[in-house]
């Protein structure tokens, strides 16, 4: 999973949680949201020890 896919997935989870909190009829079940967040967390693991070189290249 690319960084962009992870970011997209996290924003999707944010909106899913907002719909869940608001009680919207289009909401996903909480266990499905949690499963999606678990997948995203596992995808982030490969970046946990990465350097922040990308940040410094833009400066």
PDB file with one MODEL, atoms N, CA, C and O in Angstrom:
MODEL        1
ATOM      1  N   UNK A   1       0.854  -1.168   0.000  1.00  0.00           N
ATOM      2  CA  UNK A   1       0.000   0.000   0.000  1.00  0.00           C
ATOM      3  C   UNK A   1       0.904   1.237   0.000  1.00  0.00           C
ATOM      4  O   UNK A   1       1.828   1.342   0.806  1.00  0.00           O
ATOM      5  N   UNK A   2       0.625   2.161  -0.907  1.00  0.00           N
ATOM      6  CA  UNK A   2       1.431   3.373  -0.986  1.00  0.00           C
ATOM      7  C   UNK A   2       1.032   4.355   0.103  1.00  0.00           C
ATOM      8  O   UNK A   2      -0.008   4.204   0.744  1.00  0.00           O
ATOM      9  N   UNK A   3       1.873   5.361   0.303  1.00  0.00           N
ATOM     10  CA  UNK A   3       1.564   6.381   1.305  1.00  0.00           C
ATOM     11  C   UNK A   3       0.267   7.103   0.958  1.00  0.00           C
ATOM     12  O   UNK A   3      -0.536   7.413   1.838  1.00  0.00           O
ATOM     13  N   UNK A   4       0.070   7.365  -0.325  1.00  0.00           N
ATOM     14  CA  UNK A   4      -1.154   8.041  -0.746  1.00  0.00           C
ATOM     15  C   UNK A   4      -2.386   7.181  -0.462  1.00  0.00           C
ATOM     16  O   UNK A   4      -3.421   7.702  -0.047  1.00  0.00           O
ATOM     17  N   UNK A   5      -2.284   5.887  -0.679  1.00  0.00           N
ATOM     18  CA  UNK A   5      -3.398   4.980  -0.373  1.00  0.00           C
ATOM     19  C   UNK A   5      -3.684   4.953   1.133  1.00  0.00           C
ATOM     20  O   UNK A   5      -4.840   4.882   1.550  1.00  0.00           O
ATOM     21  N   UNK A   6      -2.633   5.008   1.933  1.00  0.00           N
ATOM     22  CA  UNK A   6      -2.812   5.032   3.384  1.00  0.00           C
ATOM     23  C   UNK A   6      -3.520   6.320   3.800  1.00  0.00           C
ATOM     24  O   UNK A   6      -4.461   6.286   4.594  1.00  0.00           O
ATOM     25  N   UNK A   7      -3.072   7.442   3.268  1.00  0.00           N
ATOM     26  CA  UNK A   7      -3.705   8.727   3.596  1.00  0.00           C
ATOM     27  C   UNK A   7      -5.165   8.720   3.176  1.00  0.00           C
ATOM     28  O   UNK A   7      -6.035   9.159   3.928  1.00  0.00           O
ATOM     29  N   UNK A   8      -5.433   8.227   1.985  1.00  0.00           N
ATOM     30  CA  UNK A   8      -6.818   8.147   1.496  1.00  0.00           C
ATOM     31  C   UNK A   8      -7.656   7.267   2.415  1.00  0.00           C
ATOM     32  O   UNK A   8      -8.800   7.598   2.727  1.00  0.00           O
ATOM     33  N   UNK A   9      -7.088   6.150   2.844  1.00  0.00           N
ATOM     34  CA  UNK A   9      -7.797   5.241   3.742  1.00  0.00           C
ATOM     35  C   UNK A   9      -8.071   5.853   5.104  1.00  0.00           C
ATOM     36  O   UNK A   9      -9.130   5.628   5.690  1.00  0.00           O
ATOM     37  N   UNK A  10      -7.115   6.629   5.608  1.00  0.00           N
ATOM     38  CA  UNK A  10      -7.313   7.282   6.900  1.00  0.00           C
ATOM     39  C   UNK A  10      -8.423   8.324   6.823  1.00  0.00           C
ATOM     40  O   UNK A  10      -9.242   8.423   7.736  1.00  0.00           O
ATOM     41  N   UNK A  11      -8.458   9.099   5.748  1.00  0.00           N
ATOM     42  CA  UNK A  11      -9.540  10.084   5.599  1.00  0.00           C
ATOM     43  C   UNK A  11     -10.885   9.391   5.450  1.00  0.00           C
ATOM     44  O   UNK A  11     -11.897   9.869   5.962  1.00  0.00           O
ATOM     45  N   UNK A  12     -10.895   8.284   4.760  1.00  0.00           N
ATOM     46  CA  UNK A  12     -12.134   7.516   4.632  1.00  0.00           C
ATOM     47  C   UNK A  12     -12.605   7.037   5.999  1.00  0.00           C
ATOM     48  O   UNK A  12     -13.798   7.080   6.301  1.00  0.00           O
ATOM     49  N   UNK A  13     -11.668   6.580   6.823  1.00  0.00           N
ATOM     50  CA  UNK A  13     -12.008   6.123   8.175  1.00  0.00           C
ATOM     51  C   UNK A  13     -12.544   7.272   9.023  1.00  0.00           C
ATOM     52  O   UNK A  13     -13.470   7.083   9.813  1.00  0.00           O
ATOM     53  N   UNK A  14     -11.970   8.453   8.864  1.00  0.00           N
ATOM     54  CA  UNK A  14     -12.452   9.622   9.610  1.00  0.00           C
ATOM     55  C   UNK A  14     -13.919   9.883   9.261  1.00  0.00           C
ATOM     56  O   UNK A  14     -14.750  10.076  10.150  1.00  0.00           O
ATOM     57  N   UNK A  15     -14.228   9.888   7.973  1.00  0.00           N
ATOM     58  CA  UNK A  15     -15.615  10.143   7.568  1.00  0.00           C
ATOM     59  C   UNK A  15     -16.547   9.005   7.982  1.00  0.00           C
ATOM     60  O   UNK A  15     -17.693   9.248   8.359  1.00  0.00           O
ATOM     61  N   UNK A  16     -16.066   7.776   7.913  1.00  0.00           N
ATOM     62  CA  UNK A  16     -16.876   6.649   8.388  1.00  0.00           C
ATOM     63  C   UNK A  16     -17.212   6.813   9.868  1.00  0.00           C
ATOM     64  O   UNK A  16     -18.342   6.562  10.289  1.00  0.00           O
ATOM     65  N   UNK A  17     -16.223   7.235  10.651  1.00  0.00           N
ATOM     66  CA  UNK A  17     -16.459   7.439  12.086  1.00  0.00           C
ATOM     67  C   UNK A  17     -17.421   8.601  12.335  1.00  0.00           C
ATOM     68  O   UNK A  17     -18.265   8.523  13.227  1.00  0.00           O
ATOM     69  N   UNK A  18     -17.299   9.669  11.558  1.00  0.00           N
ATOM     70  CA  UNK A  18     -18.237  10.782  11.700  1.00  0.00           C
ATOM     71  C   UNK A  18     -19.671  10.339  11.407  1.00  0.00           C
ATOM     72  O   UNK A  18     -20.595  10.689  12.141  1.00  0.00           O
ATOM     73  N   UNK A  19     -19.852   9.574  10.340  1.00  0.00           N
ATOM     74  CA  UNK A  19     -21.180   9.065  10.012  1.00  0.00           C
ATOM     75  C   UNK A  19     -21.694   8.146  11.114  1.00  0.00           C
ATOM     76  O   UNK A  19     -22.877   8.169  11.455  1.00  0.00           O
ATOM     77  N   UNK A  20     -20.794   7.339  11.667  1.00  0.00           N
ATOM     78  CA  UNK A  20     -21.173   6.432  12.745  1.00  0.00           C
ATOM     79  C   UNK A  20     -21.640   7.223  13.975  1.00  0.00           C
ATOM     80  O   UNK A  20     -22.665   6.905  14.578  1.00  0.00           O
ATOM     81  N   UNK A  21     -20.877   8.248  14.331  1.00  0.00           N
ATOM     82  CA  UNK A  21     -21.215   9.065  15.503  1.00  0.00           C
ATOM     83  C   UNK A  21     -22.551   9.770  15.299  1.00  0.00           C
ATOM     84  O   UNK A  21     -23.357   9.865  16.224  1.00  0.00           O
ATOM     85  N   UNK A  22     -22.781  10.265  14.078  1.00  0.00           N
ATOM     86  CA  UNK A  22     -24.015  10.999  13.782  1.00  0.00           C
ATOM     87  C   UNK A  22     -25.215  10.081  13.607  1.00  0.00           C
ATOM     88  O   UNK A  22     -26.350  10.550  13.525  1.00  0.00           O
ATOM     89  N   UNK A  23     -24.974   8.787  13.551  1.00  0.00           N
ATOM     90  CA  UNK A  23     -26.067   7.834  13.395  1.00  0.00           C
ATOM     91  C   UNK A  23     -26.650   7.814  11.990  1.00  0.00           C
ATOM     92  O   UNK A  23     -27.802   7.425  11.797  1.00  0.00           O
ATOM     93  N   UNK A  24     -25.859   8.231  11.014  1.00  0.00           N
ATOM     94  CA  UNK A  24     -26.306   8.266   9.623  1.00  0.00           C
ATOM     95  C   UNK A  24     -26.625   6.854   9.132  1.00  0.00           C
ATOM     96  O   UNK A  24     -25.941   5.896   9.491  1.00  0.00           O
ATOM     97  N   UNK A  25     -27.657   6.737   8.317  1.00  0.00           N
ATOM     98  CA  UNK A  25     -28.078   5.419   7.830  1.00  0.00           C
ATOM     99  C   UNK A  25     -27.050   4.794   6.872  1.00  0.00           C
ATOM    100  O   UNK A  25     -27.075   3.585   6.643  1.00  0.00           O
ATOM    101  N   UNK A  26     -26.152   5.613   6.314  1.00  0.00           N
ATOM    102  CA  UNK A  26     -25.135   5.099   5.383  1.00  0.00           C
ATOM    103  C   UNK A  26     -23.892   4.604   6.102  1.00  0.00           C
ATOM    104  O   UNK A  26     -22.923   4.199   5.460  1.00  0.00           O
ATOM    105  N   UNK A  27     -23.912   4.632   7.420  1.00  0.00           N
ATOM    106  CA  UNK A  27     -22.711   4.303   8.181  1.00  0.00           C
ATOM    107  C   UNK A  27     -22.342   2.827   8.055  1.00  0.00           C
ATOM    108  O   UNK A  27     -23.187   1.965   7.811  1.00  0.00           O
ATOM    109  N   UNK A  28     -21.056   2.576   8.231  1.00  0.00           N
ATOM    110  CA  UNK A  28     -20.552   1.206   8.283  1.00  0.00           C
ATOM    111  C   UNK A  28     -20.629   0.734   9.727  1.00  0.00           C
ATOM    112  O   UNK A  28     -20.615   1.550  10.649  1.00  0.00           O
ATOM    113  N   UNK A  29     -20.709  -0.567   9.929  1.00  0.00           N
ATOM    114  CA  UNK A  29     -20.655  -1.077  11.305  1.00  0.00           C
ATOM    115  C   UNK A  29     -19.290  -0.772  11.930  1.00  0.00           C
ATOM    116  O   UNK A  29     -18.276  -0.742  11.233  1.00  0.00           O
ATOM    117  N   UNK A  30     -19.273  -0.549  13.224  1.00  0.00           N
ATOM    118  CA  UNK A  30     -18.044  -0.180  13.915  1.00  0.00           C
ATOM    119  C   UNK A  30     -16.964  -1.239  13.751  1.00  0.00           C
ATOM    120  O   UNK A  30     -15.790  -0.893  13.619  1.00  0.00           O
ATOM    121  N   UNK A  31     -17.321  -2.507  13.754  1.00  0.00           N
ATOM    122  CA  UNK A  31     -16.298  -3.550  13.607  1.00  0.00           C
ATOM    123  C   UNK A  31     -15.646  -3.507  12.228  1.00  0.00           C
ATOM    124  O   UNK A  31     -14.471  -3.848  12.098  1.00  0.00           O
ATOM    125  N   UNK A  32     -16.375  -3.100  11.207  1.00  0.00           N
ATOM    126  CA  UNK A  32     -15.796  -2.965   9.868  1.00  0.00           C
ATOM    127  C   UNK A  32     -14.824  -1.776   9.826  1.00  0.00           C
ATOM    128  O   UNK A  32     -13.762  -1.856   9.209  1.00  0.00           O
ATOM    129  N   UNK A  33     -15.197  -0.683  10.484  1.00  0.00           N
ATOM    130  CA  UNK A  33     -14.315   0.481  10.561  1.00  0.00           C
ATOM    131  C   UNK A  33     -13.028   0.107  11.296  1.00  0.00           C
ATOM    132  O   UNK A  33     -11.936   0.472  10.862  1.00  0.00           O
ATOM    133  N   UNK A  34     -13.155  -0.615  12.397  1.00  0.00           N
ATOM    134  CA  UNK A  34     -11.983  -1.048  13.158  1.00  0.00           C
ATOM    135  C   UNK A  34     -11.097  -1.968  12.340  1.00  0.00           C
ATOM    136  O   UNK A  34      -9.872  -1.861  12.402  1.00  0.00           O
ATOM    137  N   UNK A  35     -11.695  -2.870  11.573  1.00  0.00           N
ATOM    138  CA  UNK A  35     -10.915  -3.763  10.709  1.00  0.00           C
ATOM    139  C   UNK A  35     -10.134  -2.968   9.670  1.00  0.00           C
ATOM    140  O   UNK A  35      -8.968  -3.261   9.407  1.00  0.00           O
ATOM    141  N   UNK A  36     -10.776  -1.961   9.077  1.00  0.00           N
ATOM    142  CA  UNK A  36     -10.090  -1.118   8.090  1.00  0.00           C
ATOM    143  C   UNK A  36      -8.931  -0.359   8.728  1.00  0.00           C
ATOM    144  O   UNK A  36      -7.872  -0.216   8.117  1.00  0.00           O
ATOM    145  N   UNK A  37      -9.124   0.126   9.944  1.00  0.00           N
ATOM    146  CA  UNK A  37      -8.048   0.824  10.645  1.00  0.00           C
ATOM    147  C   UNK A  37      -6.899  -0.122  10.974  1.00  0.00           C
ATOM    148  O   UNK A  37      -5.737   0.283  10.929  1.00  0.00           O
ATOM    149  N   UNK A  38      -7.204  -1.366  11.300  1.00  0.00           N
ATOM    150  CA  UNK A  38      -6.149  -2.358  11.555  1.00  0.00           C
ATOM    151  C   UNK A  38      -5.310  -2.598  10.300  1.00  0.00           C
ATOM    152  O   UNK A  38      -4.086  -2.700  10.376  1.00  0.00           O
ATOM    153  N   UNK A  39      -5.965  -2.687   9.163  1.00  0.00           N
ATOM    154  CA  UNK A  39      -5.256  -2.879   7.887  1.00  0.00           C
ATOM    155  C   UNK A  39      -4.338  -1.691   7.621  1.00  0.00           C
ATOM    156  O   UNK A  39      -3.190  -1.866   7.214  1.00  0.00           O
ATOM    157  N   UNK A  40      -4.846  -0.488   7.851  1.00  0.00           N
ATOM    158  CA  UNK A  40      -4.039   0.713   7.632  1.00  0.00           C
ATOM    159  C   UNK A  40      -2.865   0.777   8.599  1.00  0.00           C
ATOM    160  O   UNK A  40      -1.769   1.188   8.218  1.00  0.00           O
ATOM    161  N   UNK A  41      -3.084   0.378   9.834  1.00  0.00           N
ATOM    162  CA  UNK A  41      -1.994   0.381  10.810  1.00  0.00           C
ATOM    163  C   UNK A  41      -0.892  -0.577  10.388  1.00  0.00           C
ATOM    164  O   UNK A  41       0.290  -0.254  10.505  1.00  0.00           O
ATOM    165  N   UNK A  42      -1.264  -1.742   9.903  1.00  0.00           N
ATOM    166  CA  UNK A  42      -0.257  -2.711   9.430  1.00  0.00           C
ATOM    167  C   UNK A  42       0.499  -2.160   8.218  1.00  0.00           C
ATOM    168  O   UNK A  42       1.701  -2.386   8.082  1.00  0.00           O
ATOM    169  N   UNK A  43      -0.198  -1.443   7.345  1.00  0.00           N
ATOM    170  CA  UNK A  43       0.447  -0.863   6.165  1.00  0.00           C
ATOM    171  C   UNK A  43       1.431   0.231   6.562  1.00  0.00           C
ATOM    172  O   UNK A  43       2.416   0.455   5.858  1.00  0.00           O
ATOM    173  N   UNK A  44       1.187   0.907   7.660  1.00  0.00           N
ATOM    174  CA  UNK A  44       2.072   1.984   8.123  1.00  0.00           C
ATOM    175  C   UNK A  44       3.358   1.449   8.740  1.00  0.00           C
ATOM    176  O   UNK A  44       4.343   2.182   8.821  1.00  0.00           O
ATOM    177  N   UNK A  45       3.376   0.226   9.164  1.00  0.00           N
ATOM    178  CA  UNK A  45       4.542  -0.326   9.869  1.00  0.00           C
ATOM    179  C   UNK A  45       5.818  -0.247   9.046  1.00  0.00           C
ATOM    180  O   UNK A  45       6.895  -0.046   9.606  1.00  0.00           O
ATOM    181  N   UNK A  46       5.725  -0.399   7.742  1.00  0.00           N
ATOM    182  CA  UNK A  46       6.942  -0.373   6.927  1.00  0.00           C
ATOM    183  C   UNK A  46       7.566   1.024   6.880  1.00  0.00           C
ATOM    184  O   UNK A  46       8.712   1.175   6.457  1.00  0.00           O
ATOM    185  N   UNK A  47       6.827   2.034   7.307  1.00  0.00           N
ATOM    186  CA  UNK A  47       7.338   3.400   7.303  1.00  0.00           C
ATOM    187  C   UNK A  47       7.780   3.880   8.685  1.00  0.00           C
ATOM    188  O   UNK A  47       8.280   4.997   8.809  1.00  0.00           O
ATOM    189  N   UNK A  48       7.609   3.067   9.716  1.00  0.00           N
ATOM    190  CA  UNK A  48       7.866   3.542  11.068  1.00  0.00           C
ATOM    191  C   UNK A  48       9.321   3.886  11.337  1.00  0.00           C
ATOM    192  O   UNK A  48       9.591   4.770  12.150  1.00  0.00           O
ATOM    193  N   UNK A  49      10.252   3.233  10.695  1.00  0.00           N
ATOM    194  CA  UNK A  49      11.669   3.520  10.911  1.00  0.00           C
ATOM    195  C   UNK A  49      12.285   4.288   9.752  1.00  0.00           C
ATOM    196  O   UNK A  49      13.507   4.411   9.663  1.00  0.00           O
ATOM    197  N   UNK A  50      11.455   4.798   8.880  1.00  0.00           N
ATOM    198  CA  UNK A  50      11.950   5.543   7.725  1.00  0.00           C
ATOM    199  C   UNK A  50      12.457   6.906   8.160  1.00  0.00           C
ATOM    200  O   UNK A  50      11.963   7.504   9.116  1.00  0.00           O
ATOM    201  N   UNK A  51      13.454   7.374   7.432  1.00  0.00           N
ATOM    202  CA  UNK A  51      13.976   8.710   7.709  1.00  0.00           C
ATOM    203  C   UNK A  51      12.970   9.758   7.236  1.00  0.00           C
ATOM    204  O   UNK A  51      12.079   9.473   6.436  1.00  0.00           O
ATOM    205  N   UNK A  52      13.134  10.947   7.738  1.00  0.00           N
ATOM    206  CA  UNK A  52      12.266  12.048   7.328  1.00  0.00           C
ATOM    207  C   UNK A  52      12.892  12.847   6.182  1.00  0.00           C
ATOM    208  O   UNK A  52      12.660  14.051   6.065  1.00  0.00           O
ATOM    209  N   UNK A  53      13.672  12.191   5.353  1.00  0.00           N
ATOM    210  CA  UNK A  53      14.342  12.872   4.249  1.00  0.00           C
ATOM    211  C   UNK A  53      13.353  13.557   3.316  1.00  0.00           C
ATOM    212  O   UNK A  53      13.657  14.618   2.771  1.00  0.00           O
ATOM    213  N   UNK A  54      12.194  12.979   3.125  1.00  0.00           N
ATOM    214  CA  UNK A  54      11.208  13.582   2.241  1.00  0.00           C
ATOM    215  C   UNK A  54      10.808  14.969   2.741  1.00  0.00           C
ATOM    216  O   UNK A  54      10.567  15.871   1.938  1.00  0.00           O
ATOM    217  N   UNK A  55      10.739  15.141   4.038  1.00  0.00           N
ATOM    218  CA  UNK A  55      10.376  16.447   4.597  1.00  0.00           C
ATOM    219  C   UNK A  55      11.439  17.492   4.312  1.00  0.00           C
ATOM    220  O   UNK A  55      11.127  18.639   3.994  1.00  0.00           O
ATOM    221  N   UNK A  56      12.685  17.091   4.427  1.00  0.00           N
ATOM    222  CA  UNK A  56      13.777  18.048   4.284  1.00  0.00           C
ATOM    223  C   UNK A  56      14.073  18.392   2.823  1.00  0.00           C
ATOM    224  O   UNK A  56      14.625  19.458   2.548  1.00  0.00           O
ATOM    225  N   UNK A  57      13.725  17.532   1.900  1.00  0.00           N
ATOM    226  CA  UNK A  57      13.919  17.824   0.478  1.00  0.00           C
ATOM    227  C   UNK A  57      13.054  18.976   0.019  1.00  0.00           C
ATOM    228  O   UNK A  57      13.428  19.694  -0.908  1.00  0.00           O
ATOM    229  N   UNK A  58      11.902  19.170   0.648  1.00  0.00           N
ATOM    230  CA  UNK A  58      10.979  20.214   0.227  1.00  0.00           C
ATOM    231  C   UNK A  58      11.382  21.588   0.749  1.00  0.00           C
ATOM    232  O   UNK A  58      10.924  22.603   0.224  1.00  0.00           O
ATOM    233  N   UNK A  59      12.225  21.638   1.765  1.00  0.00           N
ATOM    234  CA  UNK A  59      12.626  22.919   2.352  1.00  0.00           C
ATOM    235  C   UNK A  59      13.642  23.572   1.547  1.00  0.00           C
ATOM    236  O   UNK A  59      14.096  24.662   1.892  1.00  0.00           O
TER     237      UNK A  59
ENDMDL
END
